[in-house]
Amino acid sequence: MKLPFPVARPEPDDLADGQRLFAPETGFLKGVVALAGLPPADRPEICFAGRSNVGKSSLINALTGHKALARASNTPGRTQEINYFTQGDGLYLVDLPGYGFAKAPVAVVEKWQTLLRAYLVGRQTLRRAFVLIDHRHGIKSVDREILSMLDAAAVTFQVVLTKADKVGEPARAAVLEQVRETLNAHVAAFPEIIVTSSEKGEGIADLRAVIAGLCRT
């Protein structure tokens, strides 16, 4: 019987497309703190969301083949703006502010949330949101908030499990079951999960392939 929300297994042609997409140089374009600062909506874009310290910067670095394109930090809430990166000439990669446990005043957090909601609802070229979940912990209450926000914004999202190298097989299966059960309640959830390890390179080619497919649609 086919599992709900299976782990993504792209075809060889898709893997090749992903390799080609990420062959050109990736560059930092700008940090955005207000909707007026968004770049022109002249190409597809995908965004990455995740709670603080989920490994989002490390994943973006691994995805693009850079060591320090997206700054990694152990300080929760360091990223306080929407960061845009150009992938060649045909794609924007968007790094959203980390959510949860942010060491920032309430007013600042509310400003981030307002900007995030407006971005998700209004960005017509946004093809998919990738929500990063720590494979050691599964979906937590703070993650459920962003999943509900994406449902409300009618933005298709796909879960990417991070730090898979730090989880043994029995624990992996238990977390996958918890994630699948949670996703069943979310209408905007894309029905595949991507399992990754930025440190070991696991799943990075799969994620590239999925993104390449989104650029064709």
C-alpha positions, 0 to 999 in steps of 0.5 A, a space after each residue: 500500500 502506498 504511504 500518504 506523503 511518501 519520501 520524494 524519489 525524483 526520476 533520473 531526468 529530473 535529477 539531471 534538470 536539477 543539476 543543470 539548474 544549480 550549475 550557474 552561480 548563485 548570488 545574493 540580491 537583497 534583503 527586504 524589510 517591507 513589501 515595497 522592497 521586493 524585486 520585480 516579479 519577473 521569474 519563478 521563486 521558491 521560499 524556505 521557511 523554518 523555525 530558528 536553528 532548524 538548519 535553513 542556512 546550512 540547507 541553502 548553502 548545500 543546495 547552492 554549493 556555497 559554504 557561506 551564501 546564507 549565514 548560519 548562526 546559533 543565535 535564534 532570530 538572527 535573520 530579520 528580513 526576507 533575503 533574496 538570492 538569484 539562481 542563474 537568470 531564471 529563479 529566485 531563492 527566498 530565505 524567510 525569517 526564522 520563526 519561533 524562539 526569536 530573541 526580539 521584542 514583541 513589536 519586531 516579531 509582529 512586524 516580521 509576521 505581518 510582512 510574511 503574511 503579506 508576502 505569502 498572499 501577494 507574491 504571484 510568482 511564488 511556486 512553492 514554500 519549503 517548510 523545514 522540519 528538524 528530523 530529530 523532533 518532527 513538527 512542533 507547535 510553533 511549526 503548526 502556526 506556519 503551516 496554518 498560515 500557508 493553508 490560509 494563504 493558499 500557498 502550496 508547501 512541501 516539508 523538508 526534513 533536515 539533519 537526517 544524519 543525526 537520526 537512527 532508522 527507528 526514530 526516522 520512521 516514528 518522526 515520518 509517521 508523526 509528520 504524515 499524520 500532521 500533514 493530513 490536516 493541511 489542505 496546502 500540503 504537497 503530498 511528498 516529503 524530502 529528507 535531507 542532511 546538509 552535512 552528508 548531502 543526503 536529499 540535496 539532489 532530490 530537492 534540486 530536482 523538485 525545484 527544477 520541476 517547479 521552474 517548468 510549470 
